[in-house]
Amino acid sequence: MTTPRAPGPDLGAVLLVLGSIVGIAVAVSGIIRTTPRDSRALADSAIASVNGAEIPRAEYERAVRAAAARFRPGIEAADKVRLRRRILDRLVDEQLLIQRALDIGLAQRDRRVRTDLSAAMIDLLVARGQVDTKAPEESVLRKFYQDHHALFQPPELIRVERWRFHRRDEALAAARSLRQSADPPPVSTVHGPDPLPTGRLPRAKLLDYIGARALRTVLGLEVGGVSEPLKIDAGFQVLRLLERITPAAPAFDAIRDQVTGAYQRQRGDQRLRDFLKRARSQASIEVVESGL
């Protein structure tokens, strides 16, 4: 009796996976035909050429690894060949679609395409350009750390008390009482429980609890200061600033990797600005003033 061969990968599923890998949504699978002369003309770094545009071998191998990772180990050799061929076919299809899109001016007419291309170019200039940047010298990093000390400063921590009241006159009386004494106002005048945490909070978290107007009021107080009554949905609130602490920045040696990352991001941003400045100086740009 012949042992049935284990089924190979579902090529329908393969096509679906490959569509996500190479970024197109068509289900075509044309067979690539190249002549020996065409193959010899390709660079070693290319796996194929479509109308003169080469498909990088590294891109093809990445797509193969990504697709293979989605299927069970130990697939038949023939299935592997078919899978690799389908991936190559799909990359060729992608290149044909891209070329056609450029031919009909889709990059200029379609807002989504323009946005994606712009983002990809920024990624190329900023993020991928860092790969070719040699590691900065220690002295350069230390100077960057000193010149941009605020980048590595932990957030300010603030501790606030809050009381809420039904009526403005109650809030005014409580504010006067708090300015004269550290004791809280009489409990009988306080409206409802107060959900404010009792610990120190960074500005962003305190903003979530009390809102932008109240935060601006708190930041304008001296430590121990009490606010005027502030209107809220259910009445009025009074705030008292208890603490305002600025933690010390970590030492350079403790955050060297963080400093390196910030330095390289700044270099990437500068590459982008330099490119745009150079491109603007070389481009022919006309602006209709009446349209501004």
Long-range contacts (C-beta under 8 A, 24 or more apart in sequence): 5-76, 6-74, 6-76, 8-75, 8-76, 8-78, 8-79, 8-82, 9-71, 9-72, 9-75, 9-79, 9-83, 11-82, 11-83, 11-86, 14-67, 14-71, 14-83, 14-86, 15-86, 15-90, 17-66, 17-67, 17-70, 18-63, 18-67, 18-86, 18-87, 18-90, 19-90, 21-63, 21-66, 21-67, 21-87, 21-90, 22-63, 22-90, 22-91, 22-94, 23-94, 24-90, 24-93, 24-94, 24-97, 26-93, 26-97, 28-89, 28-93, 29-86, 29-89, 29-90, 30-89, 30-92, 30-93, 31-85, 31-89, 32-88, 32-89, 32-92, 47-88, 47-91, 48-88, 48-91, 48-92, 50-92, 50-95, 50-96, 50-99, 51-95, 51-99, 53-95, 53-99, 55-88, 55-91, 55-92, 55-95, 59-91, 60-87, 60-88, 60-91, 63-87, 63-90, 63-91, 122-272, 125-268, 125-271, 125-272, 125-275, 126-265, 126-268, 126-269, 126-271, 126-272, 127-268, 129-268, 129-271, 130-264, 130-267, 130-268, 133-264, 133-267, 135-260, 136-260, 136-263, 136-264, 140-263, 141-252, 141-256, 141-259, 141-260, 141-263, 142-252, 144-259, 144-262, 144-263, 144-266, 145-252, 145-259, 148-262, 148-266, 149-249, 151-262, 152-249, 152-250, 152-255, 152-258, 152-259, 152-262, 153-246, 153-247, 153-249, 154-247, 154-248, 154-249, 154-250, 155-202, 155-203, 155-204, 155-247, 156-202, 156-203, 156-244, 156-245, 156-246, 156-247, 157-200, 157-201, 157-202, 157-243, 157-244, 157-245, 157-246, 157-247, 158-200, 158-201, 158-202, 158-203, 158-206, 158-218, 158-241, 158-243, 158-244, 158-245, 159-198, 159-199, 159-200, 159-201, 159-241, 159-242, 159-243, 159-244, 160-196, 160-201, 160-206, 160-210, 160-218, 160-239, 160-240, 160-241, 160-242, 161-196, 161-239, 161-240, 161-242, 162-194, 162-196, 162-210, 162-237, 162-238, 162-239, 162-240, 163-190, 163-194, 163-237, 163-238, 164-190, 164-191, 164-192, 164-194, 164-232, 164-234, 164-235, 164-236, 164-237, 164-238, 165-189, 165-190, 165-191, 165-229, 165-235, 165-236, 165-237, 165-238, 166-191, 166-234, 166-235, 166-236, 167-235, 167-236, 168-229, 168-236, 170-236, 171-229, 171-235, 171-236, 171-237, 171-238, 172-229, 174-238, 175-226, 175-227, 175-228, 175-229, 175-238, 178-226, 178-238, 178-240, 179-226, 185-238, 191-234, 191-235, 192-234, 200-243, 200-245, 210-237, 210-239, 214-239
